Amino acid sequence: MNLAVVITAGGRIARTEFALNVPRDYSGESRDYPIKALLKTGGRTLLEVVLDAVRATGRAERIVIVGSAELQHWLNPPHETLVPELREAHENLIAGLRAVAEYPRVLYLTSDLPFVTAEAINRFVDACPPDVQLCYAIARREVFDARFPGSPSTYARLRDGEFVAGCAMMVEPAALLARAEWIRQVAQRRKSLWRLAMLAGWYVLWKYATRQLRVADVERRAEQLLGMRCRAVECDPELAYDIDTPQEYEYAWRLADDRAG
């Protein structure tokens, strides 16, 4: 299946915070808040890692990067295009989806996945049911911990087990664009299953707090709220390790360095 792929790369880091924890240099802008996607692990920028993985899948018909004009250097036109970034994360996602709205299904990825591989992407794509309008990646803790032992990542404890939120979605763009307000809500909470659950109401929160909440409950409530067919799809841990903190970057840098050496 040929796909359009949207990658958002508008995130910035606070140089003063990261400088205390990051043992290697940053490649990119020199402002106080440089582009996170241009941090390096294993000698490559995060954006390069993600782009190389997407290209290697052999199924990306079109790739859209949402970000600064500086990122144009890493793209291969004409099938890879840059969409100018906006102020908020949800606005960048909307802009990316609008650029590929003619596609029936679109793969969405963030640009801060230091260990993502083509195999991980392909397995996620193949696991997404074709009749589901929104598939959201999650990884089981035991699988994640085996791949990234001692990582500073956080988990949600459900009745089915403990999970880490992934950084990939397979979506029907037209259906999701019709629900732009929910894009904003979900985008702001995407890395916290707890905060996502808060959107679903007090009953879901109570079930979560008492460890009675199941993945199926979250799916069902999401379908009720969005009016879309939704599924959580278990993914490889490489699609769930992203970089939001200096500690996560330092861990990724050291692990990439150890494995390269």
KOLVO-546046 format. One record per residue: residue in one letter; x, y, z of N, C-alpha, C, O in turn. Coordinates in steps of 0.001 Angstrom, whole numbers, padded with zeros to 6 digits, always signed. Layout:
KOLVO-546046
aXYZXYZXYZXYZ;...
end
This chain:
KOLVO-546046
m+000842-001186+000000+000000+000000+000000+000878+001236+000000+001710+001402+000892;n+000703+002127-001007+001424+003388-001035+000745+004385-000111-000481+004442-000026;l+001559+005166+000576+001054+006050+001606+001545+007472+001415+002593+007718+000818;a+000758+008404+001939+001284+009729+002239+001701+009708+003699+001030+009107+004538;v+002810+010365+003997+003334+010409+005353+003492+011863+005765+004082+012665+005041;v+002965+012194+006923+003110+013540+007494+004019+013438+008713+003787+012624+009607;i+005054+014272+008739+005989+014319+009860+006019+015744+010388+006387+016666+009661;t+005639+015932+011636+005699+017276+012220+007058+017483+012879+007533+016641+013641;a+007671+018620+012571+009024+018907+013057+009130+020342+013557+010142+021010+013346;g+008081+020805+014219+008078+022181+014692+008562+022354+016115+008664+023482+016596;g+008863+021256+016805+009239+021345+018216+010558+022051+018439+011489+021915+017645;r+010636+022805+019520+011864+023497+019917+012322+022985+021283+011530+022450+022060;i+013603+023159+021557+014148+022807+022863+014701+024056+023526+015081+025013+022851;a+014745+024040+024835+015370+025129+025583+016860+024810+025709+017246+023887+026425;r+017680+025573+025014+019116+025278+024994+019715+025243+026400+020574+024408+026684;t+019274+026135+027275+019848+026181+028621+019548+024904+029395+020385+024453+030176;e+018378+024313+029199+018038+023074+029895+018801+021895+029321+019345+021080+030065;f+018841+021803+028008+019490+020660+027379+021005+020709+027538+021653+019664+027590;a+021571+021895+027616+023035+022018+027706+023589+021359+028948+024743+020931+028961;l+022782+021270+029992+023260+020666+031227+023307+019145+031150+023957+018501+031974;n+022632+018577+030179+022482+017127+030136+023005+016483+028856+023219+015271+028813;v+023208+017278+027828+023545+016721+026529+025045+016775+026289+025626+017860+026301;p+025685+015633+026071+027125+015631+025926+027630+015932+024524+028840+016040+024327;r+026747+016072+023546+027165+016357+022173+026527+017638+021660+025612+018181+022279;d+027023+018116+020516+026591+019411+020007+025261+019320+019290+024790+018246+018917;y+024685+020478+019116+023441+020629+018370+023769+021127+016983+024616+022004+016818;s+023097+020569+015970+023313+021014+014595+022075+021772+014141+021040+021160+013877;g+022162+023067+014048+020987+023817+013631+021072+025272+014020+022159+025845+014099;e+019913+025872+014264+019845+027285+014578+020596+027587+015872+020770+026713+016721;s+021036+028828+016006+021787+029226+017193+020945+030010+018188+021478+030559+019152;r+019642+030069+017967+018778+030804+018891+018641+030035+020205+019091+028897+020336;d+018004+030696+021170+017838+030077+022481+016949+028845+022429+017056+027975+023293;y+016061+028750+021416+015153+027609+021297+015325+026965+019919+014505+027189+019029;p+016371+026178+019738+016637+025562+018440+015667+024419+018146+014908+023987+019013;i+015713+023940+016901+014795+022907+016427+015183+021546+017012+016319+021096+016865;k+014238+020910+017666+014521+019619+018308+014884+018554+017278+015741+017711+017539;a+014245+018582+016115+014479+017559+015095+015915+017561+014574+016330+016612+013909;l+016678+018618+014866+018060+018680+014401+019080+018305+015476+020285+018437+015264;l+018598+017840+016623+019503+017200+017565+020066+015928+016939+019426+015312+016086;k+021264+015541+017366+021903+014371+016777+021995+013211+017757+022244+013398+018948;t+021788+012004+017227+022119+010762+017932+022786+009844+016922+022335+009728+015783;g+023850+009199+017340+024539+008295+016423+025041+008963+015170+025140+008316+014127;g+025367+010263+015240+025924+010968+014093+024915+011481+013100+025299+012092+012102;r+023622+011253+013337+022577+011742+012435+021576+012587+013210+021359+012374+014403;t+020969+013548+012518+019904+014303+013163+018692+013402+013336+018526+012416+012617;l+017847+013752+014298+016613+012997+014500+015772+012988+013229+015174+011969+012882;l+015727+014120+012539+014941+014179+011306+015482+013213+010264+014706+012548+009578;e+016795+013126+010137+017394+012176+009198+017012+010743+009533+016697+009950+008645;v+017042+010417+010814+016690+009062+011239+015268+008714+010803+015022+007646+010243;v+014342+009626+011066+012941+009368+010727+012753+009316+009213+012087+008416+008702;l+013332+010269+008499+013189+010284+007039+013798+009034+006407+013194+008436+005516;d+014974+008639+006853+015608+007445+006291+014741+006206+006513+014634+005352+005632;a+014124+006110+007689+013266+004964+007982+012036+004967+007090+011648+003927+006558;v+011423+006130+006925+010220+006228+006075+010566+005883+004633+009841+005128+003985;r+011656+006422+004134+012064+006132+002757+012329+004644+002567+011981+004073+001534;a+012946+004018+003565+013323+002608+003447+012115+001669+003479+012245+000498+003124;t+010955+002150+003893+009768+001289+003869+009364+000937+002448+008751-000105+002212;g+009705+001802+001501+009326+001571+000111+007853+001826-000180+007373+001491-001263;r+007129+002411+000767+005696+002614+000549+005269+004061+000729+004071+004345+000746;a+006217+004987+000862+005884+006400+001023+005811+007071-000339+006839+007420-000921;e+004616+007250-000841+004409+007904-002140+004668+009403-002048+005163+010027-002986;r+004322+009959-000900+004569+011381-000666+004889+011591+000805+004275+010985+001683;i+005866+012465+001059+006256+012791+002427+006126+014292+002610+006665+015073+001826;v+005412+014685+003645+005239+016097+003971+005878+016350+005337+005532+015696+006321;i+006807+017296+005391+007408+017732+006647+006809+019085+006999+006791+019996+006171;v+006329+019215+008206+005818+020504+008679+006865+021089+009613+007126+020543+010686;g+007471+022214+009197+008528+022777+010009+009128+024027+009413+008569+024626+008494;s+010281+024419+009947+010994+025619+009531+011606+025442+008142+011878+024323+007707;a+011817+026569+007451+012453+026535+006127+013835+025911+006182+014322+025406+005170;e+014475+025936+007341+015813+025342+007496+015815+023848+007193+016846+023294+006810;l+014667+023192+007363+014590+021748+007171+014564+021340+005698+014706+020158+005384;q+014387+022294+004803+014337+021984+003370+015592+021247+002920+015545+020450+001983;h+016694+021506+003575+017979+020894+003215+017932+019366+003255+018670+018708+002522;w+017073+018795+004102+017045+017352+004287+016041+016645+003375+015943+015418+003404;l+015300+017396+002573+014239+016797+001769+014697+016515+000340+015603+017165-000181;n+014049+015535-000274+014311+015174-001665+013067+015472-002497+012183+014622-002603;p+012982+016680-003095+011822+016994-003935+011836+016109-005188+012880+015547-005520;p+010699+015970-005892+009424+016656-005649+008470+015878-004749+007432+016410-004356;h+008797+014638-004417+007861+013823-003639+007932+014110-002136+007080+013663-001369;e+008958+014862-001727+009061+015281-000340+008955+016802-000291+009758+017501-000907;t+007983+017306+000428+007720+018736+000438+007671+019271+001858+007407+018538+002811;l+007932+020571+001977+007917+021250+003263+006674+022122+003350+006375+022893+002438;v+005958+021988+004455+004820+022852+004759+005256+023766+005899+005722+023275+006927;p+005117+025085+005742+005572+026004+006802+004891+025720+008135+003683+025491+008200;e+005681+025739+009178+005160+025471+010517+004299+026628+011014+004437+027767+010568;l+003410+026305+011947+002570+027289+012605+002932+027328+014092+003931+026738+014501;r+002141+028006+014885+002530+028238+016274+002340+027016+017165+003165+026751+018040;e+001262+026272+016949+000904+025204+017868+001034+023835+017217+000954+023711+015995;a+001237+022801+018043+001413+021443+017531+000192+020984+016747+000333+020371+015688;h-001014+021275+017255-002204+020813+016555-002374+021522+015220-002898+020938+014271;e-001930+022793+015135-002009+023515+013871-001067+022902+012841-001392+022847+011655;n+000092+022442+013288+001033+021791+012375+000471+020475+011853+000627+020159+010673;l-000178+019711+012718-000790+018467+012275-001895+018742+011266-001987+018063+010243;i-002728+019726+011545-003806+020081+010616-003224+020510+009273-003706+020087+008222;a-002189+021351+009305-001563+021806+008059-001002+020636+007260-001137+020588+006037;g-000372+019695+007958+000162+018526+007266-000925+017671+006649-000786+017227+005509;l-002009+017429+007378-003109+016622+006855-003789+017309+005683-004195+016646+004729;r-003916+018620+005742-004534+019343+004620-003712+019201+003354-004262+019172+002253;a-002385+019110+003503-001513+018988+002331-001670+017640+001629-001298+017499+000464;v-002224+016643+002339-002392+015304+001753-003841+014826+001903-004101+013625+001985;a-004773+015773+001937-006176+015450+002215-006807+014559+001158-007838+013935+001409;e-006201+014492-000022-006779+013658-001083-006504+012173-000874-007122+011336-001531;y-005588+011835+000030-005272+010429+000282-006314+009813+001214-006767+010470+002151;p-006698+008565+000968-007676+007932+001858-007117+007633+003246-007854+007643+004232;r-005810+007366+003319-005179+007092+004617-003784+007715+004632-003073+007730+003628;v-003422+008225+005803-002150+008928+005952-001466+008427+007214-002109+008256+008249;l-000171+008196+007129+000630+007848+008292+001196+009125+008889+001828+009918+008191;y+000968+009321+010179+001509+010481+010883+002594+010025+011851+002408+009072+012608;l+003737+010725+011815+004858+010455+012719+005385+011760+013285+005279+012810+012651;t+005953+011693+014476+006705+012832+014981+008145+012715+014487+008557+011670+013984;s+008896+013792+014635+010259+013836+014071+011337+013575+015108+012520+013785+014838;d+010940+013117+016303+011929+012955+017383+012039+011508+017839+012038+011221+019036;l+012135+010596+016867+012217+009162+017148+013633+008672+016817+013904+008333+015665;p+014519+008627+017781+015928+008345+017484+016223+006914+017064+017295+006644+016521;f+015286+005979+017305+015562+004575+017013+014564+003960+016025+014544+002743+015843;v+013749+004787+015395+012729+004255+014502+013370+003558+013302+014418+003984+012817;t+012737+002493+012830+013231+001732+011685+012114+001531+010672+010933+001675+010990;a+012504+001198+009453+011515+000889+008425+010680-000317+008821+009480-000362+008552;e+011314-001295+009462+010593-002500+009874+009516-002164+010899+008407-002695+010831;a+009836-001288+011846+008847-000885+012857+007679-000160+012215+006524-000385+012578;i+007979+000709+011262+006908+001428+010568+006041+000466+009775+004814+000540+009830;n+006673-000432+009043+005897-001376+008223+005024-002287+009073+003889-002586+008701;r+005542-002727+010206+004727-003586+011069+003517-002834+011616+002425-003393+011719;f+003714-001569+011964+002584-000778+012440+001555-000575+011336+000358-000760+011558;v+002011-000199+010157+001095+000018+009034+000311-001256+008730-000902-001206+008522;d+000996-002386+008704+000331-003650+008386-000649-004074+009477-001613-004789+009203;a-000403-003635+010716-001280-004022+011824-002537-003164+011914-003473-003522+012629;c-002575-002048+011209-003732-001153+011270-004872-001697+010416-004699-001855+009208;p-006039-001991+011007-007164-002502+010217-007572-001505+009136-007655-000307+009407;p-007826-001975+007920-008119-001044+006819-009433-000288+006968-009619+000746+006326;d-010347-000780+007799-011639-000113+007954-011689+000815+009167-012754+001329+009508;v-010547+001032+009820-010498+001900+010992-009979+003273+010567-008991+003380+009840;q-010658+004315+011030-010324+005670+010591-009183+006305+011376-008520+007213+010875;l-008946+005841+012594-007845+006370+013393-007224+005235+014192-007869+004644+015058;c-005971+004937+013894-005203+003930+014627-004066+004644+015352-003303+005399+014749;y-003969+004390+016655-002993+005078+017495-002029+004046+018070-002455+003014+018588;a-000743+004324+017980+000284+003370+018406+000467+003374+019917+000526+004432+020544;i+000557+002172+020498+000934+001999+021904+001900+000824+021989+001883-000064+021138;a+002741+000824+023019+003699-000276+023214+003586-000803+024634+003439-000028+025580;r+003653-002120+024784+003620-002725+026116+004930-002452+026867+006016-002439+026286;r+004785-002237+028162+005958-001888+028970+007021-002971+028917+008206-002659+028795;e+006627-004249+029007+007636-005298+029044+008451-005353+027752+009644-005654+027771;v+007791-005058+026637+008495-005028+025350+009380-003786+025270+010524-003847+024821;f+008826-002660+025714+009564-001401+025688+010795-001467+026586+011884-001061+026179;d+010625-001981+027811+011741-002058+028749+012838-003010+028272+014021-002791+028534;a+012432-004069+027570+013434-004994+027040+014309-004315+025986+015498-004611+025866;r+013703-003403+025228+014445-002698+024182+015209-001510+024746+016322-001219+024306;f+014611-000815+025729+015224+000387+026299+015285+000275+027829+014575+000995+028532;p+016121-000615+028335+016185-000826+029799+016636+000431+030533+017589+001101+030136;g+015921+000728+031616+016302+001868+032434+016019+003215+031820+016569+004220+032270;s+015177+003269+030806+014878+004548+030164+014027+005417+031077+013353+004897+031966;p+014043+006743+030872+013250+007641+031723+011807+007810+031247+011151+008782+031622;s+011305+006893+030437+009957+007018+029890+008891+006760+030954+009169+006169+031998;t+007673+007210+030674+006552+007032+031602+005530+006079+031002+005470+005889+029788;y+004710+005472+031896+003775+004430+031481+002384+004690+032051+002229+005374+033064;a+001397+004142+031393+000026+004146+031899-000325+002732+032331-000071+001772+031603;r-000914+002604+033526-001260+001287+034076-002745+001022+033823-003610+001648+034434;l-003022+000097+032926-004385-000294+032599-004626-001727+033067-003700-002427+033477;r-005868-002138+032999-006186-003516+033397-005485-004523+032505-005136-005616+032951;d-005276-004159+031236-004615-005040+030271-003107-005127+030471-002458-006031+029946;g-002553-004189+031229-001108-004124+031388-000652-002677+031441-001476-001767+031531;e+000653-002457+031387+001210-001109+031369+001685-000784+029960+002271-001623+029275;f+001419+000456+029540+001693+000853+028166+002396+002203+028124+002241+003036+029017;v+003174+002395+027061+003745+003704+026753+003098+004172+025459+002926+003389+024525;a+002743+005445+025405+002078+005989+024221+003063+006092+023067+004208+006504+023252;g+002616+005718+021884+003454+005783+020703+003394+007131+020017+002642+008016+020425;c+004187+007281+018981+004305+008545+018248+003916+008357+016791+004481+008997+015904;a+002951+007476+016544+002496+007197+015181+000987+007037+015183+000400+006502+016124;m+000381+007508+014122-001045+007312+013894-001273+007007+012421-000583+007541+011552;m-002237+006151+012147-002740+005973+010792-004135+006572+010778-004999+006148+011545;v-004363+007544+009922-005620+008286+009979-006246+008431+008597-005572+008384+007568;e-007556+008609+008620-008300+009035+007441-008349+010562+007510-009089+011103+008331;p-007589+011269+006682-007419+012711+006885-008714+013507+006828-008912+014419+007632;a-009592+013181+005899-010834+013952+005788-011662+013846+007055-012234+014835+007513;a-011727+012647+007623-012516+012447+008837-011907+013198+010014-012632+013788+010816;l-010577+013181+010123-009944+013846+011252-009970+015364+011092-010118+016086+012079;l-009829+015854+009862-009873+017299+009640-011238+017876+009988-011348+019043+010364;a-012269+017063+009862-013614+017521+010231-013766+017678+011740-014765+018219+012212;r-012791+017213+012487-012819+017270+013946-011578+018000+014452-010853+017488+015305;a-011339+019194+013925-010116+019944+014216-009961+020253+015695-008839+020275+016202;e-011060+020494+016399-010954+020783+017830-010398+019584+018580-009621+019744+019522;w-010786+018392+018171-010271+017194+018827-008817+016957+018465-008068+016389+019261;i-008402+017382+017275-006976+017309+016951-006185+018134+017968-005154+017683+018467;r-006659+019319+018269-005977+020162+019247-005910+019476+020614-004854+019436+021245;q-007030+018945+021057-007078+018311+022364-006145+017104+022445-005396+016949+023410;v-006199+016264+021433-005379+015050+021448-003902+015388+021277-003050+014786+021932;a-003591+016341+020406-002195+016713+020177-001539+017212+021454-000370+016922+021709;q-002272+017948+022244-001712+018477+023476-001486+017391+024523-000712+017578+025462;r-002167+016249+024356-002115+015196+025371-001514+013893+024854-001569+012878+025548;r-000943+013897+023652-000643+012652+022959+000331+011753+023711+000288+010535+023536;k+001219+012323+024555+002205+011489+025240+001770+011063+026636+002569+010519+027398;s+000513+011308+026973+000017+010908+028288-001327+010218+028134-002338+010862+027852;l-001334+008892+028323-002611+008186+028264-003548+008658+029379-004770+008623+029231;w-002959+009101+030499-003781+009630+031584-004500+010905+031141-005704+011038+031359;r-003777+011840+030524-004393+013086+030073-005354+012837+028923-006367+013526+028806;l-005054+011873+028079-006011+011497+027040-007285+010958+027659-008385+011254+027193;a-007134+010163+028715-008309+009606+029375-009183+010692+029972-010401+010534+030047;m-008572+011808+030405-009346+012897+030992-010358+013468+030007-011409+013966+030410;l-010043+013399+028719-010987+013868+027713-012253+013023+027691-013302+013472+027230;a-012150+011824+028180-013253+010873+028052-014272+010968+029176-015337+010358+029080;g-013980+011721+030247-014974+011895+031295-014611+011201+032592-013662+010419+032648;w-015388+011499+033656-015075+011025+035001-015185+009516+035143-014424+008912+035899;y-016108+008904+034438-016243+007457+034563-014969+006753+034094-014492+005807+034722;v-014442+007234+032988-013195+006659+032473-012053+006946+033445-011207+006084+033681;l-012026+008146+034005-010993+008476+034986-011071+007566+036210-010051+007097+036715;w-012296+007323+036678-012460+006443+037834-011965+005035+037510-011284+004411+038324;k-012302+004543+036336-011841+003211+035951-010314+003172+035844-009681+002176+036195;y-009737+004266+035357-008282+004333+035268-007655+004328+036663-006697+003599+036919;a-008207+005151+037561-007648+005264+038902-007735+003953+039675-006890+003672+040524;t-008752+003154+039383-008927+001875+040085-008360+000699+039284-008585-000461+039627;r-007630+001012+038225-006989+000010+037372-008005-000955+036755-007709-002130+036541;q-009199-000445+036474-010213-001234+035780-010309-000854+034311-010981-001534+033534;l-009641+000231+033925-009743+000707+032545-008956-000201+031612-007796-000525+031867;r-009597-000599+030544-008957-001430+029534-008732-000620+028257-009356+000420+028051;v-007844-001107+027415-007615-000458+026128-008923-000391+025344-009205+000619+024699;a-009712-001442+025394-010984-001470+024669-011936-000386+025162-012713+000153+024373;d-011890-000056+026454-012732+001012+026987-012346+002360+026395-013208+003165+026046;v-011050+002597+026285-010566+003853+025703-010971+003940+024233-011404+004990+023758;e-010825+002834+023526-011223+002814+022115-012710+003133+021963-013103+003937+021117;r-013520+002496+022788-014974+002677+022684-015371+004119+022964-016198+004698+022259;r-014768+004693+024008-015098+006077+024348-014612+007039+023266-015302+008006+022946;a-013445+006786+022706-012937+007632+021621-013883+007605+020429-014122+008632+019794;e-014415+006435+020130-015360+006327+019019-016639+007114+019304-017199+007743+018406;q-017095+007076+020548-018289+007824+020918-018067+009326+020800-018937+010051+020318;l-016906+009789+021238-016621+011214+021240-016307+011756+019845-016715+012863+019494;l-015588+010974+019063-015145+011438+017750-016111+011097+016623-016112+011751+015579;g-016929+010076+016835-017759+009619+015731-016945+008975+014630-017320+009023+013459;m-015820+008366+015011-014923+007691+014078-014596+006310+014626-014677+006077+015832;r-014229+005402+013739-013749+004091+014173-012296+004244+014633-011438+004672+013862;c-012030+003895+015890-010710+004116+016494-010171+002818+017083-010924+002018+017638;r-008877+002620+016958-008224+001456+017549-006834+001840+018062-006116+002620+017437;a-006478+001276+019209-005096+001327+019683-004378+000113+019106-004853-001014+019243;v-003256+000334+018473-002516-000729+017791-001146-000874+018448-000376+000084+018506;e-000850-002063+018937+000452-002282+019559+001563-002170+018517+001472-002709+017414;c+002609-001452+018907+003690-001166+017970+005029-001596+018550+005125-001925+019732;d+006055-001590+017716+007410-001812+018181+007823-000659+019105+007363+000468+018918;p+008670-000917+020083+009089+000158+020994+009802+001305+020295+009820+002425+020806;e+010388+001040+019136+011072+002106+018395+010126+003228+017967+010565+004347+017700;l+008837+002928+017903+007849+003958+017560+007311+004668+018798+006457+005548+018688;a+007798+004296+019957+007301+004891+021199+008376+005631+021979+008059+006364+022916;y+009648+005453+021609+010697+006211+022314+010928+007517+021558+011511+007526+020473;d+010464+008616+022146+010723+009928+021577+011463+010778+022599+011739+010329+023712;i+011779+011998+022217+012594+012864+023064+011809+014111+023430+011595+014992+022597;d+011384+014175+024678+010692+015347+025200+011486+016048+026291+011210+017206+026605;t+012467+015368+026873+013224+015937+027990+014720+015764+027746+015127+014919+026949;p+015541+016565+028434+016993+016369+028334+017414+014971+028751+018348+014412+028178;q+016734+014392+029748+017079+013052+030202+016826+012005+029117+017613+011075+028941;e+015727+012168+028398+015427+011230+027310+016433+011369+026169+016788+010383+025524;y+016891+012602+025925+017891+012792+024881+019242+012204+025292+019908+011545+024493;e+019635+012444+026530+020916+011907+026997+020909+010389+026945+021892+009775+026531;y+019793+009775+027365+019681+008312+027304+019811+007841+025862+020549+006897+025581;a+019094+008496+024942+019126+008088+023530+020521+008270+022949+021012+007412+022216;w+021155+009391+023279+022500+009637+022753+023476+008564+023232+024266+008034+022449;r+023411+008249+024537+024341+007255+025070+024066+005862+024509+025002+005121+024208;l+022803+005504+024367+022470+004189+023830+022904+004081+022369+023465+003064+021962;a+022649+005112+021588+023072+005099+020184+024585+005015+020082+025113+004314+019218;d+025285+005722+020955+026749+005707+020945+027264+004326+021344+028190+003813+020715;d+026684+003716+022373+027105+002393+022823+026919+001353+021722+027799+000525+021488;r+025782+001400+021055+025492+000397+020035+026315+000599+018775+026628-000355+018062;a+026664+001859+018508+027530+002131+017358+028961+001689+017631+029686+001297+016716;g+029365+001758+018914+030740+001423+019264+030914-000029+019595+032022-000461+019910;
end
